[in-house]
Amino acid sequence: MASNKILVIDDTTVVRVKVREMLPPGNFEVLEAKDGVEGLNFILQEKLSLIMLDFLLPKMSGWEVFQQVQAHPELRKIPLVIMSGRKEEVTEKITEPFEYFEFLGKPFDQKQLIGAIKLAMAKAKQPRPELVSVGAGASVKNGTLLNSGVANSTVVTPSVATPSVVTPSVVTPSVVTPSTGGVSEAEINALNEKIVKMQAEIDGLKKQLTQVVTFIKQKIK
C-alpha cells in the first residue's frame, strides 16, 4: 500500500491525468477531486503528503479551500501547490512572495511540475506563527471544515447597537406660559391672543355646522 498520498484538485480531467502521468514512479498514491467540496473532504479524511490545488473550482473555489486549510493548524503544514492559468487571479487574493506554498502556472511541463513540488515541500518546513484560536475554533460538520476565520487574520466582532425606543411627544394645544426661555413676554401675549381668537373661530364654525345640519334634516323631513 502506498505510504504517500498526493491529492490533485482540478475540475479538468486532462490536468488531473497529466499530473498523474508526469509524476515519477514511486511509493505514492494519487487521489483526484473534481471540485472544491470533494477536495476539502479528501483533505479532512486522508493523511496527505502533498496538495495540488486549482484556484478556480466549482462548488467551492480554490481560494475558499485554501482559507479552510490555512485556518487549521495541522492541515496548513501539508505541502501545497496552487495551480492557475492566470497568476493575477491568485495575487489578487494572496500577495507575493508566496512564503508557505508554491505557485504553478498552467500549462506546465514535467520539469516545472517537479520543481514546484520540491519548492512546496521546502516551504512547508519553514517555521510559521502559531494560530490564535477564537472561541471553539475550527469544527468539522458532515465531513466539511467549518471556520469563519482565516489564518493569521484578525477576527472582528461586530458591535450590536441596542435600538433606543423613541417615545413620540404629544403636543397638547395650550396657552404659552411666560417661563419659555428665549421668548419675550410681549410675544407670548401675542401668541395667547391668537390662540384665543382661533378657539373663538372654531366655536363659531361648530355653531354654523350645527345650524346647517339642522337645516338639512328639516328639508329631508
C-alpha positions as CSV (number, residue, x, y, z in Angstrom):
1,M,0.0,0.0,0.0
2,A,1.3,3.5,-0.9
3,S,2.8,5.4,2.0
4,N,2.4,8.8,0.4
5,K,-0.8,10.3,-0.9
6,I,-0.9,13.2,-3.4
7,L,-4.2,15.0,-3.9
8,V,-4.9,16.7,-7.2
9,I,-7.9,19.1,-7.0
10,D,-8.9,20.3,-10.5
11,D,-12.1,20.4,-12.4
12,T,-10.4,19.4,-15.7
13,T,-9.8,15.7,-16.2
14,V,-6.9,16.4,-18.6
15,V,-5.0,18.3,-15.9
16,R,-5.5,15.5,-13.3
17,V,-4.4,12.8,-15.7
18,K,-1.4,15.0,-16.8
19,V,-0.2,15.4,-13.2
20,R,-0.6,11.6,-12.6
21,E,1.5,10.7,-15.7
22,M,4.2,13.3,-15.1
23,L,4.9,12.2,-11.5
24,P,7.9,9.9,-11.3
25,P,7.3,6.3,-10.3
26,G,7.4,6.0,-6.5
27,N,5.7,4.7,-3.4
28,F,2.8,7.1,-3.5
29,E,-0.9,7.2,-4.4
30,V,-2.6,9.9,-6.5
31,L,-6.1,11.0,-5.4
32,E,-8.3,13.1,-7.6
33,A,-11.0,15.6,-6.8
34,K,-13.1,17.5,-9.5
35,D,-14.4,20.3,-7.2
36,G,-13.6,22.2,-4.0
37,V,-16.0,20.4,-1.8
38,E,-14.8,16.9,-2.8
39,G,-11.2,18.1,-2.5
40,L,-11.8,19.5,1.0
41,N,-13.4,16.2,2.1
42,F,-10.2,14.4,0.9
43,I,-8.0,16.8,2.9
44,L,-10.0,16.2,6.1
45,Q,-10.2,12.5,5.7
46,E,-6.9,11.4,4.3
47,K,-3.3,11.8,5.5
48,L,-1.8,13.7,2.6
49,S,1.8,14.3,1.6
50,L,1.0,17.0,-0.9
51,I,-2.0,19.0,-2.2
52,M,-2.2,20.3,-5.7
53,L,-5.0,22.9,-5.8
54,D,-6.5,24.6,-8.8
55,F,-7.5,28.2,-7.8
56,L,-10.8,28.2,-9.8
57,L,-13.1,25.4,-8.9
58,P,-16.9,24.6,-8.9
59,K,-19.0,24.3,-5.7
60,M,-16.1,25.7,-3.6
61,S,-13.3,27.8,-5.1
62,G,-9.6,27.1,-4.6
63,W,-9.4,30.3,-2.6
64,E,-12.1,29.0,-0.2
65,V,-10.3,25.7,0.2
66,F,-7.0,27.5,0.8
67,Q,-8.7,29.6,3.5
68,Q,-10.0,26.5,5.2
69,V,-6.7,24.7,5.1
70,Q,-4.8,27.7,6.4
71,A,-7.2,28.1,9.3
72,H,-6.4,24.6,10.6
73,P,-3.1,24.2,12.5
74,E,-2.4,20.7,11.2
75,L,-3.7,21.0,7.6
76,R,-1.6,24.0,6.8
77,K,1.6,22.0,7.4
78,I,0.8,19.9,4.3
79,P,3.0,21.0,1.3
80,L,0.7,22.9,-1.2
81,V,1.0,23.8,-4.9
82,I,-1.6,26.2,-6.2
83,M,-2.3,26.0,-9.9
84,S,-3.8,28.6,-12.2
85,G,-3.8,29.7,-15.8
86,R,-3.7,33.3,-14.6
87,K,-1.3,34.2,-11.8
88,E,-3.1,37.5,-11.2
89,E,-6.1,35.6,-10.0
90,V,-4.0,34.3,-7.2
91,T,-2.2,37.5,-6.4
92,E,-5.5,39.4,-6.1
93,K,-6.2,37.2,-3.0
94,I,-2.7,36.3,-1.8
95,T,0.2,38.8,-2.1
96,E,3.7,37.7,-3.3
97,P,6.1,36.4,-2.3
98,F,4.4,33.1,-1.6
99,E,6.1,32.1,1.6
100,Y,4.4,28.8,2.5
101,F,3.2,27.4,-0.8
102,E,4.4,27.2,-4.4
103,F,2.6,28.5,-7.5
104,L,2.4,26.6,-10.7
105,G,1.2,28.3,-13.9
106,K,-0.9,26.4,-16.5
107,P,0.1,24.9,-18.9
108,F,3.2,23.3,-17.3
109,D,5.6,20.6,-18.3
110,Q,7.1,17.8,-16.2
111,K,10.2,19.8,-15.1
112,Q,8.0,22.7,-13.9
113,L,5.8,20.3,-12.0
114,I,8.6,18.5,-10.2
115,G,10.3,21.9,-9.4
116,A,7.0,23.2,-7.9
117,I,6.6,20.1,-5.8
118,K,10.1,20.3,-4.4
119,L,9.7,24.0,-3.6
120,A,6.3,23.4,-1.9
121,M,7.8,20.7,0.3
122,A,10.7,23.0,1.3
123,K,8.4,25.9,2.1
124,A,6.1,23.7,4.2
125,K,9.0,23.1,6.5
126,Q,9.5,26.7,7.3
127,P,8.5,27.9,10.8
128,R,5.2,29.7,10.9
129,P,3.5,31.8,13.6
130,E,1.0,29.9,15.7
131,L,-2.7,30.3,15.0
132,V,-4.7,32.1,17.6
133,S,-7.9,30.1,18.2
134,V,-11.1,32.2,18.6
135,G,-13.9,30.5,20.5
136,A,-14.3,26.9,19.6
137,G,-12.0,27.4,16.5
138,A,-12.4,25.2,13.5
139,S,-15.0,22.5,13.6
140,V,-15.9,19.6,11.3
141,K,-19.5,19.1,10.3
142,N,-20.6,16.4,7.9
143,G,-17.0,16.0,6.6
144,T,-16.6,19.7,5.9
145,L,-14.3,22.0,7.8
146,L,-16.2,25.0,9.2
147,N,-14.3,28.1,10.2
148,S,-15.3,31.7,9.8
149,G,-11.7,32.9,10.2
150,V,-8.6,32.8,8.0
151,A,-5.1,32.0,9.2
152,N,-3.3,35.0,10.7
153,S,-6.4,37.2,10.3
154,T,-7.9,39.4,12.9
155,V,-11.4,38.5,13.8
156,V,-13.6,41.5,14.2
157,T,-16.7,41.1,16.4
158,P,-19.4,43.5,15.2
159,S,-20.9,45.6,17.9
160,V,-24.6,45.3,18.1
161,A,-26.2,48.6,19.0
162,T,-29.2,48.4,21.2
163,P,-32.0,50.3,19.5
164,S,-33.3,53.1,21.6
165,V,-37.1,53.5,21.8
166,V,-38.2,57.0,20.9
167,T,-41.4,57.9,22.6
168,P,-43.2,60.5,20.5
169,S,-44.3,63.5,22.4
170,V,-47.9,64.5,22.0
171,V,-48.3,68.3,21.9
172,T,-51.5,69.5,23.5
173,P,-52.5,73.0,22.4
174,S,-52.3,75.2,25.4
175,V,-51.6,78.8,26.4
176,V,-48.0,79.6,26.3
177,T,-46.6,80.4,29.7
178,P,-44.0,83.2,30.4
179,S,-41.5,80.6,31.6
180,T,-40.5,79.7,28.0
181,G,-36.8,80.6,27.5
182,G,-35.7,82.9,24.7
183,V,-39.2,84.4,24.1
184,S,-40.3,87.9,25.3
185,E,-43.4,88.4,27.3
186,A,-44.9,90.6,24.5
187,E,-44.5,87.7,22.0
188,I,-46.1,85.3,24.5
189,N,-49.1,87.6,25.0
190,A,-49.5,87.9,21.2
191,L,-49.5,84.1,20.8
192,N,-52.0,83.7,23.5
193,E,-54.3,86.3,21.8
194,K,-54.0,84.4,18.5
195,I,-54.9,81.1,20.3
196,V,-58.0,82.7,21.9
197,K,-59.1,84.1,18.5
198,M,-58.6,80.7,16.8
199,Q,-60.6,79.0,19.5
200,A,-63.4,81.5,19.1
201,E,-63.4,81.0,15.3
202,I,-63.5,77.2,15.8
203,D,-66.5,77.6,18.2
204,G,-68.2,79.8,15.6
205,L,-67.7,77.2,12.9
206,K,-69.1,74.5,15.1
207,K,-72.3,76.5,15.6
208,Q,-72.6,77.1,11.9
209,L,-72.1,73.5,11.1
210,T,-74.8,72.6,13.7
211,Q,-77.2,75.0,12.1
212,V,-76.5,73.6,8.6
213,V,-77.1,70.1,9.8
214,T,-80.4,71.1,11.4
215,F,-81.5,72.9,8.3
216,I,-80.7,69.8,6.1
217,K,-82.6,67.5,8.4
218,Q,-85.7,69.7,8.3
219,K,-85.6,69.8,4.5
220,I,-85.3,66.0,4.4
221,K,-88.4,65.6,6.5
